[in-house]
Amino acid sequence: MKGLLHGIVILSSTLMGFGQSNPYADSVIAVFESLSGGERAQAVAEFTRNTNFHEFDHTPYEKYIRQAYAWEQANPDTQLLNTIRQGHANFLIADGQNAEAVRQLLKVLHSGEAVSTRDSVSIYSFLENLYTEVEAYPEAWEALRMRAGILSQLPPEHPLSVEFKHEEVQGSALIYYNTGDYRKAASGFKKLIPLTSGEKDFHRLAGAHNNLGLSYIKLNQPDSAINHFNRSIEAWISKLENNGSLDTSFISLVKGNIANAYVQKGMCTEAQPLLLEKVKAGVIVGNLNWQINGLNLLGYTYLCLGKTETALQLLDSAGALLHQYFFTSGYRNNTIWRVEVLEAMGHTKDALDQYKELVHFNDSISAIRDRARSDMMQVIYEVEQKNREIKLQRARASEAEEDARHQKERQQFMVIGFVLLAVIILILGWVIIQRRKRAHQLADKNQRIQQQNKIIEESLAEKEILIKEIHHRVKNNLQLISGILELQAVKFDDNNVREMLREGQSRVRSMALIHQQLYQRENLGAIDFQDYVVKLANDIVVAFNDEGCKIDIHIKVEHFSFDVNTVVPLGLIINELITNTIKHAFKGRGSGNIHIDIQQDGEEFYKLTIRDDGLGLPPDFDPDKSSSLGLRLVKGLSRQLGGDYRFENCDGSKFIIRFKDNHFS
């Protein structure tokens, strides 16, 4: 076993240089050298934007990035500049200059040039990772939110929609993982699994299960972790089978994670072969991270099994690699387990020295992280400040252009205004002359119109007096007829004849009353119906209340003004119905009540209701078969008014006449 472990360490050291070299660097540089000017700048920009410089030595490309910047500065092209900046950010991240990488990426976003959807998402993904690395979590969440905003604007059928949705969920889960909220991280990685489907997504499905397993390890649930690690391996095998690929290094990585779960369960012996496989894979692909992690954890398994010598040898091997490829978690685990091994071996002083070194290291890392976060926040502030200054300069330039344009427009308006003013003065002079002529003509016309109006007013006054005189004479004639009917009634002994003459006299009086109101009013065409009904009802009570019954008339009539052609038939209807009520409704009674009500019924119609609290109508009463002249008059006059009538028995009798004002007919 010692020989095998020693061989692994030697092989790792031998292949480490190969893992960091770029086997096709010469061919890429040859392509660059074959181009010149804008073609070279474009080729460099595209290559650096799409290359992961972590995988090989990137220093040969630095001078070409500088040349691309120089060419663009001499030949401004914002779109090309943004591509160069994205490639430069890639280079800076590989070089450990994260703050400067953020500066370049923010410059792209604030350049004022439209950035493609894919590039925007890529930039916000970089920013999210860089902010998370220095624990600038509010900025990381903001980058994630901006990326989600881009996603929300894509239609569901867009080819990038599913890919970006996957990145959105994964980004939030990674932030939760890095901030120690492993439950939310696990929930996020679970959401990724339904988003991965089809042959192209096997690698995503494998990654989702692997990350979910890592979250369960942090939650101290090793069995759940092992389950998802195995499912990750199954997904990766499906990827290999579908793509015909021989890349099995990822499987070795996941097996190393299974080993971690075994260690958490105390199954150190079962973990060792998996860790050896991970170390071998790291040597083959030149990945020092895998080698260091594998050797560290392998050393811990031997510590758990009580084999401290072997454990220390493995940790020393990992420590040697850390001198060539240093990363924080690898060094921290190596030192922690080295302290435990030394204590187990009884080397207390060496263990204490290692522990002090670890404390000093943690303090240094904390200071470095704080400084990195401070540097990045300063870059963000400087870029935002610069962006505000650029916007302010643009706004001022725009205002200056706007002022110059307004000044030019004002000058043009002044010239046009002088011309228009001269034209207006000429037009006004001509208009004044024409108005004076028209004023004289209008004065003559007005004088003639006033004379004609005076003649018309005098004529109207004469006609009004004449009409009033006519109404007065008609009223007198009707009263004369009423008097004649009264004299005739005296000559007859037959009560029926006398009653008929008296009813005729009442009808004549109802019409005479109309003409009396007409010549007494200013408006000769309309009659205030309320005044008319009050006078008419009182006259009828006086004329026909022979039995001395106390009859109260209740009138509810709004101040309607009807045309004379409406009032005459309406007055006759009221006369007939009230007369019949007084004659028949209250026989044998000392008192009674009559209600007269007129209301608006719709836009054109009115409703007249006359009811009493008397004896009511006989059960077999049929107005159509009645021989009463009064009821026949009511029926005919209702039709003349464009309406109808009906009756009801309700603690007395009720007649309802629906009619129109003939003024509107």
LOKE-15989 format. One line per field, with one value per residue (C-alpha): residue number from 1; residue in three letters; y, x, z. Coordinates in pm, whole numbers. Each point is the difference from the previous one (the first is absolute). Layout:
% LOKE-15989
nr <- c(NUM	...);
rest <- c(ALA	...);
y <- c(Y	...);
x <- c(X	...);
z <- c(Z	...);
//
This chain:
% LOKE-15989
nr <- c(1	2	3	4	5	6	7	8	9	10	11	12	13	14	15	16	17	18	19	20	21	22	23	24	25	26	27	28	29	30	31	32	33	34	35	36	37	38	39	40	41	42	43	44	45	46	47	48	49	50	51	52	53	54	55	56	57	58	59	60	61	62	63	64	65	66	67	68	69	70	71	72	73	74	75	76	77	78	79	80	81	82	83	84	85	86	87	88	89	90	91	92	93	94	95	96	97	98	99	100	101	102	103	104	105	106	107	108	109	110	111	112	113	114	115	116	117	118	119	120	121	122	123	124	125	126	127	128	129	130	131	132	133	134	135	136	137	138	139	140	141	142	143	144	145	146	147	148	149	150	151	152	153	154	155	156	157	158	159	160	161	162	163	164	165	166	167	168	169	170	171	172	173	174	175	176	177	178	179	180	181	182	183	184	185	186	187	188	189	190	191	192	193	194	195	196	197	198	199	200	201	202	203	204	205	206	207	208	209	210	211	212	213	214	215	216	217	218	219	220	221	222	223	224	225	226	227	228	229	230	231	232	233	234	235	236	237	238	239	240	241	242	243	244	245	246	247	248	249	250	251	252	253	254	255	256	257	258	259	260	261	262	263	264	265	266	267	268	269	270	271	272	273	274	275	276	277	278	279	280	281	282	283	284	285	286	287	288	289	290	291	292	293	294	295	296	297	298	299	300	301	302	303	304	305	306	307	308	309	310	311	312	313	314	315	316	317	318	319	320	321	322	323	324	325	326	327	328	329	330	331	332	333	334	335	336	337	338	339	340	341	342	343	344	345	346	347	348	349	350	351	352	353	354	355	356	357	358	359	360	361	362	363	364	365	366	367	368	369	370	371	372	373	374	375	376	377	378	379	380	381	382	383	384	385	386	387	388	389	390	391	392	393	394	395	396	397	398	399	400	401	402	403	404	405	406	407	408	409	410	411	412	413	414	415	416	417	418	419	420	421	422	423	424	425	426	427	428	429	430	431	432	433	434	435	436	437	438	439	440	441	442	443	444	445	446	447	448	449	450	451	452	453	454	455	456	457	458	459	460	461	462	463	464	465	466	467	468	469	470	471	472	473	474	475	476	477	478	479	480	481	482	483	484	485	486	487	488	489	490	491	492	493	494	495	496	497	498	499	500	501	502	503	504	505	506	507	508	509	510	511	512	513	514	515	516	517	518	519	520	521	522	523	524	525	526	527	528	529	530	531	532	533	534	535	536	537	538	539	540	541	542	543	544	545	546	547	548	549	550	551	552	553	554	555	556	557	558	559	560	561	562	563	564	565	566	567	568	569	570	571	572	573	574	575	576	577	578	579	580	581	582	583	584	585	586	587	588	589	590	591	592	593	594	595	596	597	598	599	600	601	602	603	604	605	606	607	608	609	610	611	612	613	614	615	616	617	618	619	620	621	622	623	624	625	626	627	628	629	630	631	632	633	634	635	636	637	638	639	640	641	642	643	644	645	646	647	648	649	650	651	652	653	654	655	656	657	658	659	660	661	662	663	664	665);
rest <- c(MET	LYS	GLY	LEU	LEU	HIS	GLY	ILE	VAL	ILE	LEU	SER	SER	THR	LEU	MET	GLY	PHE	GLY	GLN	SER	ASN	PRO	TYR	ALA	ASP	SER	VAL	ILE	ALA	VAL	PHE	GLU	SER	LEU	SER	GLY	GLY	GLU	ARG	ALA	GLN	ALA	VAL	ALA	GLU	PHE	THR	ARG	ASN	THR	ASN	PHE	HIS	GLU	PHE	ASP	HIS	THR	PRO	TYR	GLU	LYS	TYR	ILE	ARG	GLN	ALA	TYR	ALA	TRP	GLU	GLN	ALA	ASN	PRO	ASP	THR	GLN	LEU	LEU	ASN	THR	ILE	ARG	GLN	GLY	HIS	ALA	ASN	PHE	LEU	ILE	ALA	ASP	GLY	GLN	ASN	ALA	GLU	ALA	VAL	ARG	GLN	LEU	LEU	LYS	VAL	LEU	HIS	SER	GLY	GLU	ALA	VAL	SER	THR	ARG	ASP	SER	VAL	SER	ILE	TYR	SER	PHE	LEU	GLU	ASN	LEU	TYR	THR	GLU	VAL	GLU	ALA	TYR	PRO	GLU	ALA	TRP	GLU	ALA	LEU	ARG	MET	ARG	ALA	GLY	ILE	LEU	SER	GLN	LEU	PRO	PRO	GLU	HIS	PRO	LEU	SER	VAL	GLU	PHE	LYS	HIS	GLU	GLU	VAL	GLN	GLY	SER	ALA	LEU	ILE	TYR	TYR	ASN	THR	GLY	ASP	TYR	ARG	LYS	ALA	ALA	SER	GLY	PHE	LYS	LYS	LEU	ILE	PRO	LEU	THR	SER	GLY	GLU	LYS	ASP	PHE	HIS	ARG	LEU	ALA	GLY	ALA	HIS	ASN	ASN	LEU	GLY	LEU	SER	TYR	ILE	LYS	LEU	ASN	GLN	PRO	ASP	SER	ALA	ILE	ASN	HIS	PHE	ASN	ARG	SER	ILE	GLU	ALA	TRP	ILE	SER	LYS	LEU	GLU	ASN	ASN	GLY	SER	LEU	ASP	THR	SER	PHE	ILE	SER	LEU	VAL	LYS	GLY	ASN	ILE	ALA	ASN	ALA	TYR	VAL	GLN	LYS	GLY	MET	CYS	THR	GLU	ALA	GLN	PRO	LEU	LEU	LEU	GLU	LYS	VAL	LYS	ALA	GLY	VAL	ILE	VAL	GLY	ASN	LEU	ASN	TRP	GLN	ILE	ASN	GLY	LEU	ASN	LEU	LEU	GLY	TYR	THR	TYR	LEU	CYS	LEU	GLY	LYS	THR	GLU	THR	ALA	LEU	GLN	LEU	LEU	ASP	SER	ALA	GLY	ALA	LEU	LEU	HIS	GLN	TYR	PHE	PHE	THR	SER	GLY	TYR	ARG	ASN	ASN	THR	ILE	TRP	ARG	VAL	GLU	VAL	LEU	GLU	ALA	MET	GLY	HIS	THR	LYS	ASP	ALA	LEU	ASP	GLN	TYR	LYS	GLU	LEU	VAL	HIS	PHE	ASN	ASP	SER	ILE	SER	ALA	ILE	ARG	ASP	ARG	ALA	ARG	SER	ASP	MET	MET	GLN	VAL	ILE	TYR	GLU	VAL	GLU	GLN	LYS	ASN	ARG	GLU	ILE	LYS	LEU	GLN	ARG	ALA	ARG	ALA	SER	GLU	ALA	GLU	GLU	ASP	ALA	ARG	HIS	GLN	LYS	GLU	ARG	GLN	GLN	PHE	MET	VAL	ILE	GLY	PHE	VAL	LEU	LEU	ALA	VAL	ILE	ILE	LEU	ILE	LEU	GLY	TRP	VAL	ILE	ILE	GLN	ARG	ARG	LYS	ARG	ALA	HIS	GLN	LEU	ALA	ASP	LYS	ASN	GLN	ARG	ILE	GLN	GLN	GLN	ASN	LYS	ILE	ILE	GLU	GLU	SER	LEU	ALA	GLU	LYS	GLU	ILE	LEU	ILE	LYS	GLU	ILE	HIS	HIS	ARG	VAL	LYS	ASN	ASN	LEU	GLN	LEU	ILE	SER	GLY	ILE	LEU	GLU	LEU	GLN	ALA	VAL	LYS	PHE	ASP	ASP	ASN	ASN	VAL	ARG	GLU	MET	LEU	ARG	GLU	GLY	GLN	SER	ARG	VAL	ARG	SER	MET	ALA	LEU	ILE	HIS	GLN	GLN	LEU	TYR	GLN	ARG	GLU	ASN	LEU	GLY	ALA	ILE	ASP	PHE	GLN	ASP	TYR	VAL	VAL	LYS	LEU	ALA	ASN	ASP	ILE	VAL	VAL	ALA	PHE	ASN	ASP	GLU	GLY	CYS	LYS	ILE	ASP	ILE	HIS	ILE	LYS	VAL	GLU	HIS	PHE	SER	PHE	ASP	VAL	ASN	THR	VAL	VAL	PRO	LEU	GLY	LEU	ILE	ILE	ASN	GLU	LEU	ILE	THR	ASN	THR	ILE	LYS	HIS	ALA	PHE	LYS	GLY	ARG	GLY	SER	GLY	ASN	ILE	HIS	ILE	ASP	ILE	GLN	GLN	ASP	GLY	GLU	GLU	PHE	TYR	LYS	LEU	THR	ILE	ARG	ASP	ASP	GLY	LEU	GLY	LEU	PRO	PRO	ASP	PHE	ASP	PRO	ASP	LYS	SER	SER	SER	LEU	GLY	LEU	ARG	LEU	VAL	LYS	GLY	LEU	SER	ARG	GLN	LEU	GLY	GLY	ASP	TYR	ARG	PHE	GLU	ASN	CYS	ASP	GLY	SER	LYS	PHE	ILE	ILE	ARG	PHE	LYS	ASP	ASN	HIS	PHE	SER);
y <- c(0	241	-64	60	327	113	-75	207	302	-29	-39	305	210	-123	73	323	204	-167	78	371	23	85	-263	207	341	14	-66	268	256	-92	87	335	76	-78	274	373	310	-48	-369	-79	210	-180	-345	75	135	-305	-249	154	42	-373	-151	-135	122	-204	-311	114	270	320	247	-25	166	312	198	-81	132	326	19	-49	285	226	-73	66	328	116	-138	42	-284	-39	-348	-127	177	-182	-336	85	97	-331	-195	217	-75	-373	57	206	-260	-270	240	53	367	-33	367	112	-272	150	344	-125	-182	303	216	-230	33	380	53	114	-264	-278	-325	-335	-205	-278	245	180	-324	-104	333	-14	-363	108	289	-224	-245	275	175	-329	-80	313	-47	310	-176	299	74	-371	-9	315	-162	-306	223	179	-334	-117	324	-81	-348	133	200	-308	-188	-359	-141	191	-249	174	11	-343	47	336	-131	-276	258	217	-284	-130	348	51	-350	63	327	-181	-270	254	191	-319	-27	-362	-78	270	-107	-359	128	198	-291	-218	251	-43	-370	49	270	-255	-229	-153	-112	352	45	-314	205	248	-281	-154	336	61	-338	49	348	-133	-276	257	195	-315	-58	351	-87	-318	-229	-231	-266	258	137	-344	-57	320	-58	-340	161	258	-280	-168	324	48	-358	73	309	-209	-267	253	214	-279	187	-157	282	-188	250	141	-345	-11	339	-118	-321	218	173	-342	-70	320	-129	-334	184	192	-337	-134	-243	104	-333	15	359	-70	-169	278	267	-178	3	373	68	-207	188	328	-111	-109	325	219	125	85	89	-358	-137	221	-61	-374	-28	212	-210	-322	107	64	-353	-150	225	-140	-351	85	-20	334	-54	-64	286	244	-115	62	341	89	-96	226	276	-26	47	300	178	-28	54	176	23	92	-300	-247	169	35	-370	-108	201	-102	-372	39	144	-303	-245	165	-2	-369	-70	190	286	263	287	-59	-21	331	166	-127	128	346	0	-86	285	242	-134	47	356	65	-151	212	312	-94	-61	330	178	-174	97	357	12	-132	246	280	-115	-9	350	134	-153	130	343	-2	-110	287	245	-135	29	353	94	-150	186	328	-60	-80	317	205	-150	65	362	54	-149	219	306	-77	-59	330	186	-169	80	365	33	-176	212	329	-116	-114	326	202	-220	25	383	12	-241	192	326	-160	-162	331	167	-286	3	369	-55	-294	198	268	-269	-181	324	59	-358	13	319	-165	-317	204	176	-336	-149	293	-56	-376	62	242	-255	-281	217	73	-372	-94	249	-132	-365	89	180	-307	-226	249	3	-380	-22	244	-189	-330	157	132	-353	-126	257	-97	-367	96	195	-291	-238	211	-37	-381	-197	-324	-53	-208	282	251	-223	-34	377	52	-245	178	330	-148	-108	347	156	-225	135	358	-27	-92	310	212	-118	56	367	58	-149	144	-326	-45	-345	-195	-32	-62	-321	2	331	-120	-332	169	246	-263	-250	263	118	-360	-67	318	-85	-368	-56	13	-227	223	-272	131	-76	66	37	-105	125	-108	159	128	333	-144	241	-168	121	115	-294	-230	192	13	-382	-59	251	-169	-341	136	168	-325	-220	240	67	-374	-49	273	-127	-369	-81	153	-75	-39	133	325	38	-123	53	43	-20	151	-82	74	-132	-34	-351	-47	260	77	-124	126	-187	148	-192	84	-217	19	-186	-40	-296	-110	-131	-297	-337	-51	354	15	351	-120	-106	298	240	291	293	106	-328	-1	351	-117	-288	214	289	-243	-124	359	60	-295	-218	-230	-41	-277	-31	-197	-71	56	122	221	57	102	125	20	197	-21	285	213	377	92	265	-285	-203);
x <- c(0	283	158	-326	-59	356	-48	-316	179	289	-243	-197	316	109	-332	-75	187	-187	-331	80	144	-192	74	-156	134	246	-271	-230	282	90	-355	24	333	-148	-261	33	-201	-369	2	260	-181	-328	165	172	-324	-206	269	54	-373	-69	310	42	349	0	89	340	265	-166	290	87	-332	38	187	-266	-273	198	39	-376	-71	246	-151	-354	108	132	-310	-289	-250	-204	-126	356	119	-265	114	364	-105	-180	309	223	-227	50	375	-8	-207	254	274	-172	-82	-371	-60	138	-206	-312	105	17	-334	-177	146	-168	-337	33	141	-329	32	-259	137	-131	-222	258	281	-215	-79	366	113	-248	102	367	-93	-212	291	257	-218	-72	371	69	-327	-160	-335	-235	182	-10	-377	-38	197	-224	-311	119	63	-350	-142	156	-150	-348	5	65	-299	-35	87	330	291	188	-299	50	377	-32	-268	243	273	-235	-98	356	136	-231	74	375	-35	-195	270	281	-183	-49	-379	25	-372	-91	293	-132	-348	147	201	-314	-180	274	-76	-341	164	246	-135	132	342	148	-80	163	297	-236	-197	325	113	-333	8	368	-67	-307	219	255	-282	-116	357	-7	-337	158	-226	257	-248	-199	328	119	-335	34	371	-91	-275	256	228	-294	-79	365	22	-311	181	306	-210	-198	297	254	238	281	7	-45	180	-327	-95	324	-86	-345	146	227	-313	-150	317	-61	-346	148	244	-291	-165	327	55	362	115	-277	97	370	-23	-233	244	292	-201	-61	372	90	-254	145	349	-123	-185	253	-255	195	-320	-127	339	30	-358	35	332	-128	-312	194	239	-298	-137	331	-13	-346	139	286	275	157	328	-179	-242	287	177	-316	-54	365	-52	-307	201	272	-258	-146	333	-68	-379	-130	-367	-148	-220	273	257	-243	-104	363	106	-297	54	377	-63	-215	258	286	-204	-81	371	85	179	-178	240	-14	-380	-11	226	-226	-307	154	85	-364	-129	239	-108	-371	64	201	-269	-264	210	63	-372	-88	256	-129	-358	113	187	-303	-238	239	-2	-380	-10	255	-180	-336	155	156	-327	-181	262	-39	-379	39	237	-239	-289	196	103	-360	-114	261	-117	-358	81	181	-293	-244	219	-2	-374	-50	196	-204	-320	107	52	-325	-165	112	-130	-326	-29	31	-258	-230	28	-99	-285	-114	-4	-211	-226	-50	-107	-238	-138	-75	-193	-182	-67	-179	-194	-86	-110	-244	-124	-36	-202	-232	-22	-81	-277	-135	29	-194	-273	-4	-10	-290	-174	61	-130	-313	-43	52	-264	-227	56	-67	-313	-104	54	-193	-289	8	-15	-289	-181	52	-128	-296	-66	31	-255	-237	29	-78	-313	-109	39	-247	-272	0	-169	168	294	189	-13	100	290	120	-12	189	272	25	27	289	183	-38	130	309	84	-82	239	280	-55	-23	349	139	-90	117	352	303	64	-294	100	15	-212	120	-192	12	-187	-249	-73	-46	-256	-176	-32	-140	-256	-120	-38	-205	-216	-79	26	-381	-10	228	265	336	232	375	195	368	195	357	93	348	22	-44	-77	-203	-106	-361	-66	89	-171	-346	-49	183	-224	-310	128	58	-342	-176	179	-31	-367	-76	188	-195	-332	43	295	-113	-375	-118	333	80	354	238	340	101	366	125	360	198	355	255	-5	309	133	-322	-289	-178	-229	-321	-145	-339	-107	-247	-80	-367	-222	202	-128	-236	180	-148	80	128	78	-11	-364	-103	-258	143	87	265	192	-25	147	283	80	-8	196	270	51	8	290	189	-52	-248	-186	-76	-179	44	-202	220	-189	-184	50	309	29	341	41	335	43	238	34	-126	268	247	-227);
z <- c(0	85	-339	-180	183	-68	-371	-9	148	-251	-295	117	10	-344	-174	184	-260	-284	166	5	-352	-315	-266	-279	106	-290	-258	149	10	-359	-105	181	-169	-342	50	42	94	65	-97	266	262	-76	11	331	149	-104	113	342	64	-60	164	353	90	324	-199	-133	5	-118	13	-376	-88	213	-267	-261	230	37	-381	-45	243	-186	-341	127	160	-338	-178	246	-7	320	-88	-59	317	205	-140	84	353	54	-116	215	301	-70	0	320	188	-89	115	338	-73	77	83	-337	-170	162	-127	-360	22	149	-279	-252	175	20	-351	-147	-271	-24	143	-127	228	28	82	258	179	-17	147	288	67	24	229	221	45	57	258	175	16	208	199	-155	14	-53	-327	-90	51	-210	-284	29	-5	-313	-170	99	-143	-337	20	73	-324	-214	-147	132	-342	-20	-31	283	237	160	14	175	236	98	65	206	234	21	75	298	130	-18	191	272	8	31	274	203	-50	-112	30	-250	-215	-4	-87	-290	-137	19	-225	-261	-51	-178	-218	-147	-269	-318	-112	3	369	142	121	171	160	124	139	174	178	93	150	180	149	118	169	181	124	148	160	147	-205	-160	-118	-201	-130	-120	-174	-204	-71	-153	-207	-117	-118	-180	-184	-101	-130	-213	-133	-89	-171	-205	-101	-47	233	204	259	329	223	134	126	198	150	110	142	209	131	83	192	196	92	105	225	151	77	152	-291	-61	-149	-266	-83	-75	-345	-121	118	-171	-324	38	55	-308	-212	125	-106	-345	-80	184	253	318	185	-26	100	308	117	-58	183	292	52	-59	276	228	-65	113	306	78	-38	238	-270	84	-189	-328	73	55	-317	-206	158	-70	-365	-18	171	-265	-276	185	-56	-374	-2	308	93	334	86	-100	224	291	-8	-37	304	218	-64	36	351	86	-136	192	320	-55	-50	320	-175	207	-70	-379	22	189	-257	-279	186	45	-367	-77	219	-167	-340	77	113	-317	-221	174	-54	-364	-56	166	-215	-313	88	66	-332	-183	170	-91	-362	1	148	-249	-298	120	64	-345	-151	175	-129	-354	25	135	-283	-252	158	-10	-361	-84	179	-191	-329	101	93	-332	-186	193	-69	-372	9	185	-268	-270	186	35	-377	-70	270	-163	-336	154	193	-321	-170	304	2	-367	59	308	-198	-269	265	181	-323	-77	355	-18	-323	156	318	-201	-185	326	163	-287	19	380	-27	-252	216	311	-188	-121	351	141	-256	80	377	-43	-220	253	282	-200	-79	364	107	-273	109	364	-112	-196	304	212	-245	-33	377	12	-275	181	321	-198	-127	357	109	-280	98	360	-112	-217	292	204	-263	11	272	-100	235	-255	-253	260	108	-360	-48	322	-110	-333	188	206	-314	-149	323	-8	-347	96	291	-244	-211	314	105	-350	-22	359	-60	-175	-187	-230	-120	330	315	357	54	380	28	-257	176	339	-138	-212	287	239	-260	-56	375	39	-302	70	374	48	305	209	38	126	-290	25	-322	19	-295	-74	-328	-75	-175	-348	-281	-275	-341	-34	-236	291	281	-167	-31	328	179	-141	118	353	-5	-96	251	297	-85	-7	327	181	-137	72	228	330	14	356	140	174	-139	-263	-158	-362	-105	-324	-98	-317	-49	-278	-149	-217	-241	-194	215	309	236	148	298	155	292	287	320	-88	-81	-302	-333	-33	-38	-348	-113	-361	-127	-362	43	209	-153	201	-223	251	-21	-379	8	227	-235	-312	151	126	-353	-123	243	-148	305	174	325	247	335	324	314	308	307	-242	-370	-190	-357	-167	-323	-185	-254	-201	-10	-349	-14	-74	-226);
//
